[in-house]
Amino acid sequence: MSLIELRNVSKIYRTGNLEVAALSDLSLTFAAGEFAVLAGPSGSGKTTALNLIGCLDQPTSGQVLLEGRDMGEAKPKELADFRLQHIGFIFQSYNLIPVLTAAENAEFTLMLKGVPHVKRRQRVEQLFEELGISGLEDRKPADLSGGQQQRVAIARAMAAEPHVILADEPTANLDSRTAEELLALMRDLNNRRGTTFLFSSHDDRVIAQARRVIRLEDGCLHDDTGPLS
């Protein structure tokens, strides 16, 4: 069984009388453990596809199946619960909560899942060490560099041990050296933990690191290299 499957998925956005087809009849499958990127220019549909996979939006037609379950049949609370239990998110703007410390931000998903404080902190400290940000636990986001904030965001995404991590343009606001370091870290986490990573990006640095590159153009599949070693 595939971890993720898109079956003939289309997404149309309507504004008044205007219709924009963000995706058109897109079919894709992803196995567990992939390190893949949805690539393409702005407007190609890659972020829309990621939002559908992340249960943040619903297709106009077609099916999105996660672990064999048709998410179109799920109720809003079921979708929220599925995201909490199975999916981690990394955003280009980091999306850290300004009033919380780095550790509290990284613990946030675990807190929502009801994990006790001591276990949350132990898990986050382990991840901070792996990600090279030990000692920054008590700093607020405003006191961290962009690369440090994105490492905290990765820790938050990894903390609950999700089956898949969705990363939307994760290197967009980072300098080349920091971006390369973070991509190497995520690739290492993928190798050691088997966590599935799926990116949306037009960044050549991300595309070069991916084991599979799916190129979208105007909401349609243009090319799929397939899994690479």
KOLBANU-42912 format. One record per residue (C-alpha): residue in three letters; residue number from 1; y, z, x. Coordinates in steps of 0.5 Angstrom, whole numbers, padded with zeros to 4 digits. Each point is the difference from the previous one (the first is absolute). Layout:
<atoms>
ATOM  residuo  num     py     pz     px
ATOM      Ala  NUM      Y      Z      X
...
</atoms>
This chain:
<atoms>
ATOM  residuo  num     py     pz     px
ATOM      Met    1   0000   0000   0000
ATOM      Ser    2   0007  -0002   0003
ATOM      Leu    3   0005   0006   0001
ATOM      Ile    4   0006  -0005  -0003
ATOM      Glu    5  -0001  -0006  -0004
ATOM      Leu    6   0005  -0004  -0004
ATOM      Arg    7  -0002  -0005  -0005
ATOM      Asn    8   0004  -0006  -0002
ATOM      Val    9   0006   0005   0000
ATOM      Ser   10   0007  -0003  -0002
ATOM      Lys   11   0007   0004  -0001
ATOM      Ile   12   0006  -0002  -0003
ATOM      Tyr   13   0006   0003   0000
ATOM      Arg   14   0005  -0001  -0006
ATOM      Thr   15   0007   0001   0000
ATOM      Gly   16   0003  -0002  -0007
ATOM      Asn   17  -0002  -0008  -0001
ATOM      Leu   18  -0002   0000   0008
ATOM      Glu   19  -0007   0000   0002
ATOM      Val   20  -0002   0001   0007
ATOM      Ala   21  -0007  -0001   0003
ATOM      Ala   22  -0001   0005   0005
ATOM      Leu   23  -0007  -0001   0001
ATOM      Ser   24  -0004  -0006  -0003
ATOM      Asp   25  -0008   0000  -0001
ATOM      Leu   26  -0001   0004   0006
ATOM      Ser   27  -0007   0002   0002
ATOM      Leu   28  -0002   0005   0006
ATOM      Thr   29  -0005   0005   0002
ATOM      Phe   30   0000   0005   0005
ATOM      Ala   31  -0006   0004   0003
ATOM      Ala   32   0001   0007   0002
ATOM      Gly   33   0002   0001   0008
ATOM      Glu   34   0005  -0006   0000
ATOM      Phe   35   0006   0000   0004
ATOM      Ala   36   0004  -0006  -0004
ATOM      Val   37   0007  -0003  -0001
ATOM      Leu   38   0003  -0004  -0006
ATOM      Ala   39   0004  -0004   0004
ATOM      Gly   40   0006  -0005  -0003
ATOM      Pro   41   0007   0000   0000
ATOM      Ser   42   0005   0004  -0005
ATOM      Gly   43  -0002  -0002  -0007
ATOM      Ser   44  -0007  -0003   0001
ATOM      Gly   45  -0003   0006  -0004
ATOM      Lys   46  -0003   0004   0005
ATOM      Thr   47   0003   0007  -0002
ATOM      Thr   48  -0001  -0002  -0007
ATOM      Ala   49  -0008   0000   0002
ATOM      Leu   50   0001   0006   0003
ATOM      Asn   51   0003   0004  -0006
ATOM      Leu   52  -0006  -0003  -0004
ATOM      Ile   53  -0005   0003   0005
ATOM      Gly   54   0003   0006   0000
ATOM      Cys   55   0001   0001  -0008
ATOM      Leu   56   0007   0000   0001
ATOM      Asp   57   0000  -0006  -0005
ATOM      Gln   58  -0004  -0004  -0005
ATOM      Pro   59  -0002  -0007   0001
ATOM      Thr   60   0003  -0005  -0006
ATOM      Ser   61  -0007  -0003   0000
ATOM      Gly   62  -0007   0001   0004
ATOM      Gln   63  -0003   0006   0003
ATOM      Val   64   0001   0005   0005
ATOM      Leu   65  -0006   0004   0002
ATOM      Leu   66  -0001   0006   0005
ATOM      Glu   67  -0006   0002   0002
ATOM      Gly   68  -0003  -0004  -0006
ATOM      Arg   69   0004   0003  -0005
ATOM      Asp   70   0005  -0005  -0004
ATOM      Met   71   0007   0004   0000
ATOM      Gly   72   0003  -0004  -0006
ATOM      Glu   73  -0005   0004  -0004
ATOM      Ala   74   0003   0007   0003
ATOM      Lys   75   0005   0004  -0004
ATOM      Pro   76   0006   0002   0004
ATOM      Lys   77  -0002   0007   0002
ATOM      Glu   78  -0007  -0003   0002
ATOM      Leu   79   0004  -0005   0005
ATOM      Ala   80   0004   0006   0002
ATOM      Asp   81  -0006   0004   0002
ATOM      Phe   82  -0003  -0006   0003
ATOM      Arg   83   0006  -0001   0005
ATOM      Leu   84   0000   0008   0001
ATOM      Gln   85  -0008   0000   0002
ATOM      His   86  -0001  -0007   0003
ATOM      Ile   87   0006  -0003   0003
ATOM      Gly   88   0005   0001   0005
ATOM      Phe   89   0007  -0003   0001
ATOM      Ile   90   0005  -0002   0006
ATOM      Phe   91   0007  -0003  -0002
ATOM      Gln   92   0005  -0003   0004
ATOM      Ser   93   0005   0005  -0002
ATOM      Tyr   94  -0005   0006   0002
ATOM      Asn   95   0002   0003  -0007
ATOM      Leu   96   0000   0007   0003
ATOM      Ile   97   0003   0006  -0004
ATOM      Pro   98   0006   0002   0004
ATOM      Val   99   0000   0007  -0002
ATOM      Leu  100  -0007   0001   0002
ATOM      Thr  101  -0002   0001   0007
ATOM      Ala  102  -0005  -0005   0004
ATOM      Ala  103  -0006   0004  -0001
ATOM      Glu  104   0002   0001  -0008
ATOM      Asn  105   0001  -0007  -0001
ATOM      Ala  106  -0007  -0002   0004
ATOM      Glu  107  -0003   0006  -0005
ATOM      Phe  108   0003  -0003  -0006
ATOM      Thr  109  -0006  -0004  -0003
ATOM      Leu  110  -0005   0006   0002
ATOM      Met  111   0004   0005  -0004
ATOM      Leu  112   0000  -0005  -0006
ATOM      Lys  113  -0008   0001   0001
ATOM      Gly  114   0000   0007   0000
ATOM      Val  115  -0002   0001   0007
ATOM      Pro  116   0002   0007   0003
ATOM      His  117   0006   0001   0004
ATOM      Val  118  -0005   0002   0006
ATOM      Lys  119  -0004  -0006   0000
ATOM      Arg  120   0006  -0005  -0001
ATOM      Arg  121   0003   0003   0006
ATOM      Gln  122  -0006  -0001   0004
ATOM      Arg  123  -0001  -0007  -0002
ATOM      Val  124   0007  -0002   0001
ATOM      Glu  125   0000   0003   0007
ATOM      Gln  126  -0006  -0003   0002
ATOM      Leu  127   0003  -0007  -0002
ATOM      Phe  128   0007   0002   0003
ATOM      Glu  129  -0004   0001   0007
ATOM      Glu  130  -0004  -0007  -0001
ATOM      Leu  131   0007  -0004  -0002
ATOM      Gly  132   0004   0003   0006
ATOM      Ile  133   0005   0005  -0004
ATOM      Ser  134  -0003   0007   0001
ATOM      Gly  135   0006   0004   0000
ATOM      Leu  136   0004  -0003  -0005
ATOM      Glu  137  -0003   0003  -0006
ATOM      Asp  138   0006   0004  -0002
ATOM      Arg  139   0005  -0005   0001
ATOM      Lys  140   0004  -0004  -0006
ATOM      Pro  141  -0001  -0007   0000
ATOM      Ala  142   0008  -0001   0001
ATOM      Asp  143  -0002   0003   0007
ATOM      Leu  144  -0005  -0005   0002
ATOM      Ser  145   0000  -0007   0003
ATOM      Gly  146  -0002  -0006  -0004
ATOM      Gly  147  -0007   0000   0003
ATOM      Gln  148  -0001   0008  -0001
ATOM      Gln  149   0001  -0001  -0007
ATOM      Gln  150  -0005  -0006  -0001
ATOM      Arg  151  -0005   0004   0004
ATOM      Val  152   0001   0006  -0005
ATOM      Ala  153   0000  -0005  -0006
ATOM      Ile  154  -0007  -0002   0004
ATOM      Ala  155  -0002   0007   0000
ATOM      Arg  156   0001   0001  -0007
ATOM      Ala  157  -0004  -0007  -0002
ATOM      Met  158  -0006   0003   0004
ATOM      Ala  159   0000   0007  -0002
ATOM      Ala  160  -0004  -0001  -0006
ATOM      Glu  161  -0005  -0004   0003
ATOM      Pro  162   0001  -0006  -0005
ATOM      His  163  -0004  -0006   0000
ATOM      Val  164   0005  -0005   0001
ATOM      Ile  165   0007   0000   0003
ATOM      Leu  166   0005  -0005  -0003
ATOM      Ala  167   0006  -0001   0005
ATOM      Asp  168   0006  -0004  -0002
ATOM      Glu  169   0004  -0003   0006
ATOM      Pro  170  -0001   0007   0004
ATOM      Thr  171   0003  -0003   0006
ATOM      Ala  172   0007  -0003  -0003
ATOM      Asn  173   0004   0005   0002
ATOM      Leu  174  -0003   0002   0007
ATOM      Asp  175   0002  -0003   0007
ATOM      Ser  176  -0006  -0004   0003
ATOM      Arg  177  -0002   0005   0005
ATOM      Thr  178  -0001   0005  -0006
ATOM      Ala  179  -0003  -0005  -0005
ATOM      Glu  180  -0005  -0002   0006
ATOM      Glu  181  -0002   0008   0001
ATOM      Leu  182  -0001   0001  -0008
ATOM      Leu  183  -0004  -0006  -0001
ATOM      Ala  184  -0005   0002   0006
ATOM      Leu  185   0000   0007  -0003
ATOM      Met  186  -0002  -0003  -0007
ATOM      Arg  187  -0005  -0005   0003
ATOM      Asp  188  -0003   0006   0004
ATOM      Leu  189   0000   0004  -0007
ATOM      Asn  190  -0004  -0006  -0003
ATOM      Asn  191  -0005   0000   0006
ATOM      Arg  192  -0001   0007   0000
ATOM      Arg  193   0000   0002  -0007
ATOM      Gly  194  -0002  -0006  -0004
ATOM      Thr  195   0006   0000  -0004
ATOM      Thr  196   0002  -0006  -0004
ATOM      Phe  197   0007  -0003   0002
ATOM      Leu  198   0003  -0005  -0004
ATOM      Phe  199   0007  -0002   0002
ATOM      Ser  200   0006  -0005  -0003
ATOM      Ser  201   0004  -0002   0006
ATOM      His  202   0004  -0006   0003
ATOM      Asp  203   0000   0003   0006
ATOM      Asp  204  -0004  -0004   0006
ATOM      Arg  205  -0002   0007   0003
ATOM      Val  206  -0003   0002  -0006
ATOM      Ile  207  -0004  -0007  -0001
ATOM      Ala  208  -0002   0000   0007
ATOM      Gln  209  -0003   0007   0000
ATOM      Ala  210  -0004  -0002  -0007
ATOM      Arg  211  -0007  -0001   0000
ATOM      Arg  212   0001  -0005  -0006
ATOM      Val  213   0006  -0003  -0002
ATOM      Ile  214   0001  -0003  -0007
ATOM      Arg  215   0006  -0004  -0001
ATOM      Leu  216   0004  -0001  -0007
ATOM      Glu  217   0005  -0005  -0001
ATOM      Asp  218   0004   0000  -0007
ATOM      Gly  219  -0005   0005  -0003
ATOM      Cys  220  -0007  -0005   0002
ATOM      Leu  221  -0005   0001   0005
ATOM      His  222   0002  -0004   0006
ATOM      Asp  223  -0005   0002   0005
ATOM      Asp  224  -0005   0005   0001
ATOM      Thr  225  -0003   0001   0007
ATOM      Gly  226  -0006   0005  -0002
ATOM      Pro  227  -0002   0006   0004
ATOM      Leu  228   0001  -0001   0007
ATOM      Ser  229  -0003   0005   0006
</atoms>
